[in-house]
Every structure is written in structure tokens, then in C-alpha cells.
Amino acid sequence: MHLSKKRQRVFPDEKGYKMRLTDFIDKDAVCIYLKSNDKTAVLYELVDILLKSGGIKNGNSNRKKLFNILCEREKLGSTGIANGAAIPHGKSDLVKSITIAIGISPDGVDFDSIDGQKTYIFALLIAPPSAAAPHLRALARIARLFKNKTFRYVLINAKSPEDVIRLIATEEKTL
């Protein structure tokens, strides 16, 4: 689905608006079985998921640009936050609003996580440069979701992209 066809998104800093991650996740940007088995390949696969979903302006010509943004962020420190989860993220003018892709690797990937363990759940977050505060809020919200061990287990075992979105929507009501 292309950005122009998606519902209008409200930035979370408007008075009274509580951020919902599911407002930024299209079911076409969810992959329940990542094929990649190393960090670089996972980043490319997540970028490709966003490209295929229409979540990035100008399509495939921006694959390398977005990948480079993610690699530059990874040089600052791994976005593998421990407990089998990672939140690769960056800012880019390739998106008009916060855009999230979710990837699940049932076998896990060495993602240089801070705890040294394999990573199974990936939430790729891209925000426009003008959305610094919403970007940070989204990162914090994802990190809080991923703290719940039961939620992580259920998410890893989701049977469809729709299940992933439903699970996230249900869990974030508890935040």
C-alpha cells in the first residue's frame, strides 16, 4: 500500500493524542519469517520489506540510501537492545511520517545485541528529520513492549502479519 492510500496519521505531540504504534505499521510491512542469517542481511531485508509495502518514497532507488542510514546508526552502537529484540532506526526524508517494519526470525540472528544473545524480533523505525520527538517516543514505546517476556514469546510465534499487528495493539493498551 502506498503512503497516499494510508489513513492520515497524526503526530503524537498533538494535545491529547496517545501514540499507537499500530498507526505506523502496515500489514505489508510485517514479515513473520525473515530469511536472513546475519546483521547486514537483516537490515537489507527489513529495508526491502518497507520498499515492497510502499512505505518509502521513490521505491527501490532508495534501498542503498536507507541501508546506509541504518549502518551509520549501528556504528554508534548496536540497536540490539537485549532479550532477543532489536530496534534498528534512523531519520530520513524518504518517509513523510513515522514508518515501522516488523521482522521476526524464528531461528534468531547474531545482531551484536548488548546481551550477546541472538535477536528474534526486529522493529525497523524510520522517521522524517522533522519528527525527532515522535521518533524518540516511538523508540521508547517499542522498547517498553519488548520488555515483556510473554509478549516477545507470543510475537515470535505469530502465524500471520495480521496476528503481529493485533498482538502489538493488544499489548500496547497495557502501556
C-alpha positions in Angstrom: 0.0 0.0 0.0 1.4 3.4 -0.9 1.6 6.3 1.5 -1.1 8.2 -0.3 -3.6 5.5 0.3 -3.0 5.1 4.0 -5.1 6.9 6.6 -4.0 10.3 7.7 -1.5 10.0 10.6 -1.5 12.3 13.5 1.8 13.1 15.1 1.9 12.1 18.8 2.8 15.5 20.1 -0.7 16.9 19.5 -2.5 17.6 22.7 -4.4 14.5 24.0 -3.1 12.1 21.4 -1.7 8.9 22.8 0.8 7.3 20.4 -0.2 3.9 19.0 2.5 2.0 17.2 -0.1 0.2 15.1 -0.9 3.6 13.4 2.6 3.4 11.8 2.6 -0.3 10.8 1.1 -1.5 7.6 0.5 -5.3 7.4 2.5 -5.4 4.2 5.5 -4.2 6.3 5.4 -7.2 8.6 7.4 -10.4 7.9 6.9 -13.3 10.2 9.8 -15.3 8.7 13.0 -13.4 8.0 15.3 -15.4 5.8 18.5 -13.5 6.7 21.1 -15.0 9.0 23.4 -12.1 9.7 23.1 -8.4 10.7 23.8 -6.9 7.3 21.3 -9.2 5.5 18.6 -8.5 8.1 19.0 -4.7 7.6 18.7 -5.1 3.9 15.7 -7.5 4.3 13.9 -5.0 6.6 14.5 -2.2 4.1 13.2 -4.4 1.3 10.1 -5.1 3.4 9.5 -1.3 3.6 10.1 -0.8 -0.1 7.6 -3.6 -1.0 5.0 -2.2 1.3 5.2 1.3 -0.3 6.4 2.8 3.0 9.3 4.6 1.4 9.1 7.4 -1.2 10.6 6.8 -4.6 10.7 3.0 -4.3 13.7 0.7 -4.9 16.1 3.5 -5.9 16.4 4.4 -2.2 17.3 1.0 -0.9 21.0 1.8 -0.6 20.4 5.2 0.9 18.2 3.9 3.7 20.5 1.0 4.3 23.4 3.4 4.7 21.4 5.5 7.2 20.8 2.3 9.3 24.5 1.3 9.1 25.6 4.8 10.3 23.3 4.4 13.3 24.7 0.9 14.0 28.2 2.3 14.1 27.2 4.4 17.1 26.2 1.2 18.9 24.1 -1.8 18.2 20.3 -1.3 18.2 20.1 -4.9 19.5 18.5 -4.0 22.9 18.8 -7.5 24.5 16.2 -10.2 25.3 16.0 -11.2 21.6 14.9 -7.8 20.3 16.4 -5.0 18.2 15.1 -1.6 17.0 17.2 -0.5 14.1 16.2 3.1 13.4 17.1 6.3 11.7 15.8 9.6 10.3 15.2 10.1 6.6 13.4 12.4 4.2 12.3 9.3 2.4 9.3 9.0 4.7 6.6 11.5 5.3 5.7 10.2 8.8 7.0 7.5 11.2 7.1 4.2 9.4 7.7 0.9 11.1 8.5 -2.6 9.7 8.4 -5.7 11.8 10.5 -8.7 11.1 10.6 -12.0 13.0 13.4 -14.5 12.8 12.3 -17.8 14.4 15.9 -19.1 14.4 17.5 -15.8 15.6 20.3 -13.8 14.2 23.6 -12.5 15.7 22.8 -8.8 15.7 25.6 -7.7 18.1 23.0 -7.4 20.9 24.1 -5.8 24.1 23.5 -9.1 26.0 25.4 -11.1 23.4 22.3 -13.3 22.6 20.6 -13.9 19.3 17.9 -11.5 18.1 14.5 -12.8 17.0 12.3 -9.7 16.8 13.1 -6.6 14.8 11.2 -3.3 14.7 12.7 -1.1 12.0 11.7 2.5 12.7 12.2 5.4 10.2 11.1 8.9 10.9 11.3 12.1 9.0 14.1 14.5 10.2 11.4 16.9 11.4 9.9 14.3 13.8 12.6 14.0 16.4 10.3 13.9 19.4 7.8 11.4 17.9 10.8 9.3 16.8 12.1 9.1 20.4 8.6 8.4 21.7 8.1 5.6 19.3 11.5 4.1 20.2 10.6 4.2 23.9 7.2 2.6 23.3 8.7 -0.2 21.3 11.4 -0.8 23.9 8.7 -1.0 26.6 6.7 -3.5 24.6 9.8 -5.7 24.1 10.5 -5.8 27.8 7.6 -8.2 28.3 8.9 -11.8 28.0 5.5 -13.3 27.4 4.7 -10.8 24.7 8.0 -11.5 22.9 7.3 -15.2 23.0 3.8 -14.8 21.6 5.1 -12.4 18.9 7.8 -14.8 17.8 5.2 -17.4 17.3 2.7 -15.3 15.4 1.1 -17.0 12.5 0.4 -14.0 10.2 1.2 -10.3 9.8 -2.3 -9.6 11.0 -1.6 -11.5 14.2 1.5 -9.4 14.8 -0.4 -6.2 14.5 -3.2 -7.5 16.7 -0.7 -8.6 19.3 1.0 -5.3 19.3 -2.3 -3.4 19.5 -3.4 -5.5 22.4 -0.1 -5.3 24.3 0.3 -1.6 23.9 -3.1 -1.0 25.6 -1.3 -2.1 28.8 1.4 0.6 28.5 
